[in-house]
Amino acid sequence: MNRYAFHLDISVERYLDYYRGTANSVVVRATSGQTVRFPASLLQRFVSSEGIQGDFVLLCDDNHKCIELQRSGLHSNQDNA
C-alpha cells in the first residue's frame, strides 16, 4: 500500500471548478516531494463554508488506485461528513 501525505488549502471559489466538473482531478505535492493526482470527488466530504483546508493522507493500492482519502494531523477536527 502507498501512502501520500500533503496539505490542502482550496478556497470555496476554486472548489467550484471541481464541483462543476470543470476540473476532475487534483494534483498535489506530497510531503515526500512526489507529485500525486487523484479524483476530485474524494474531496467532497471535506468541503466546508471556507473551502478545504488541512492535512490529508491518500491511501492507494500497489497499482496506484485510490483506496481512501483521510484527514490527518492538527486539522482533523474540521472533518465535515
N, C-alpha and C positions, 0 to 999 in steps of 0.2 A: 504494500500500500504506500502511496505517495502522499505527503502532507506538505502543504504550502501555506505559510503564514504571511499575512500582509495587512496593511492599514488602508481603510477606505474613507474618503471624505467626498461624498457626492451630494450636491445640492438637489433640492426638490426639482428645480428647473431642468437640471441635467438628467435627472432620473426620468423625466417625462419622455426623453428620447427613447429610453429603454421600454417604458410603459406603452408608448405608441407603436413600438416595433421599428422605429427608425434605426435604432441600433439594437442588435440582438445578442451581442456578446460583450463581455467586459474584459479588458486587458489590464493586468496589474503587474507590478514588480514585487515579487516575494522578498521576504527579509533575507533569503539566501542569495538574492541577486537574479534569480531566474524570472523570466517573463512567462506569465501564465494567462491563458484565455479560458473563460468559462461562460456558460449561458447566463444572460442577464436575468432570466426567470428565477434563478436561485436567490436573487436579492429581494424578491417581492415581500417576503415575510419580515424583512428587516427595515422597511421603509417607515419613517416617522414623519411628522409635520416639518421637521428640519432636514429631511433627506435621509441619507445613510452615512453614519459616521461610526468608526470604531475599528477594532482589531478583529480579524477573522482568520479562520483556518479552513482551507479547502482540502477535502479528502478525496483522493482519486485511486482507482484500482491500478493494477500493474499495466493495463492497456491505456492508461491516462483518461479513463472515463470517470466523470464526476460522480461521486457517491453522495457527498454531503457537504454543505457549507455551514459552518458553525461560527457563532460569535465567541470571541475569547478575550482574555486579558481584562483590563480595568473597566472596559465599557460594557461588560456582559449584562449589566442590569438594564440596558436600554433595549433589549430584545422585544420587538413588537410582533407577536404571532398573529 
